[in-house]
Amino acid sequence: MDRLQQMFAQGGGGGGMMGGPGGPPVDDPTIPDTAETIQISSLALLKMLKHGRAGVPMEVMGLMLGDFVDEYTVRVIDVFAMPQNGTGVSVEAVDPVFQTKMLEMMKLTGRPEAVVGWYHSHPGFGCWLSGVDMNTQQSFETLHPRSVAVVVDPIQSVKGKVVIDAFRLINPQMMVMNQEPRQTTSNIGHLKKPTIQALIHGLNRHYYSLAIDYRKNELEQKMLLNLHKRKWTDGLAITKFDLHSQNNERTIQHMLELSKQYHKLVQDEDPNPDKRALQTVGKLDPKKHLQEEVENLMSANILQALSSMLNTIVF
């Protein structure tokens, strides 16, 4: 509200941010640009999600490596787990010496980046900071005031949607001095509506949220493309015979139903070609699906037979 009043005061009421009617914009250095973005690499995001999913139903935590690019950007390049004491609702680090040793070992492997914050998981109950999390974040901000706490929910995160958020504590002294905390107040990026659960647990009162952006370089893009790439050995894998028999029975049963539908369609077919085209609009084409089922059934059985013969001869 104070910023809006200052913006209107600059323009003399009707001018807004303009120096006058139709004049150029006025740049007031007393109003800081508080937009700050956390750039998380694809490698770091995958490792956080994998670590969080492996720890379900317990919370897990780790350190984030990266650098502070400028006053408005924090870049997270890599993450690693650390010794911890976790429960279903809280997690704490138990070995501070491990962090120093791990950073020295990371530098030997070509990771000279510094610690820019920490991450932990909230399996199934959203992204926010508890009292223990705020104490942990306070210790990180004591070392560096721009440290970031990232919270990820591995259970609510599904394919195509990652439930993640980044936070930083609000300094009580700034609130007493009537100063705004460093948070995203510009129109750069997307504004995310806070959840009711996060507001109940102190969002915008004890801590604030930061905008998250994702980035990947050329090597990371190649890694992601090869992540689910099929190997040549997958073609020699044999399906269990009982499972293969069940799949064949299910496919033949489906083919029988499609055959009945196709027979009924042929009987009810209108001799007029225009009306015939309208009869099949928006309906299942049994002939097309029957051809696909036949091709899939023959391919699966040929592959199963060849794989069985190869394994018999080789092994």
C-alpha positions, 0 to 999 in steps of 0.5 A: 500500500505504501508503494502504491501511495508513493507511485501515485504521489510521484505522478501528482495524482492523475499522472501515475508514474509519468512525469506529467501528462504525456511525459516520460516515466520518472525513475525514483531511486528511493523505491527499490526493485525487489524482484528476485528469482531463484533459478534451479537447474534441471539436475538439481530439481531431479535430485531434489525430487528423487531424494524426497520421494525416496524418503517418503513418508519421512522428511529429508533435507540437503544443501543447494550449491550455486552462486548469487549472480547479481542482486536479483538472481540466485542460481542453484546448480546442484544439490546433495543430501546430508546426515539428518534426523527426520520424522514425518513432520520435521527434519534437522541436520545432525552433522555440521562437519559433514557439510565442510567435508562434502564441499571440499570433495565437491570442489575436487570433482569440479563443483566449486560453487558455494552453498546458497541455501538448503532444501527439504521435503514436505511429503503430502502437506504442501510447501511452507516453513514450520518453526523448526524450518524457520530456525534452520533457515535463520542459521543459514541466513546468519552465514549469508543473508540471501540464503534460500529455503526450498520446500518440495512436496514429492507426493503432490508432485505429479508428471508435468507439475512440480509442487515446490516453493522458495522462502526467506525469513522476514527480518523483524527489525525491518518490520519495526522500521516500516520497511518492506522485505526483499520479495517479488513485487514487480510484474516480472514472471508469474505471481503464484497465489499462496495456499491457505495452509501456508498463510496459516503457518506464517507466510507473509508474516514470518517469511515470504515466497520467492519466484522460481525459474528453471533453466538448463544448458545444452549438456543438461538438455541432452541428459534429459533426452537420454533419461528415458531412452530405451536400450537395445537390451530391452528388445531381448527382455522376455515377459513372464509367460503367465503375464504374456498369456493373460495379455493375449487372452485380454487382447483376443477378448477385446478383438472379439468385441471389436469384431462384433461392433464392426459386424453391426456397423456393416449391417447398419451401413447406409447405402448413401455415401453422404449419410454413411460419412455422418453415421461414423462422426464422433464414434469409435472406428472398430475396424481401425482399432481391430487392425491395431490390436492384431498388429500389436498381438502379432508383434508381441508374440513374435518378439516373445518367441524370438527372445525365448529361442535366443535365450535357449541357444545362448544360455 
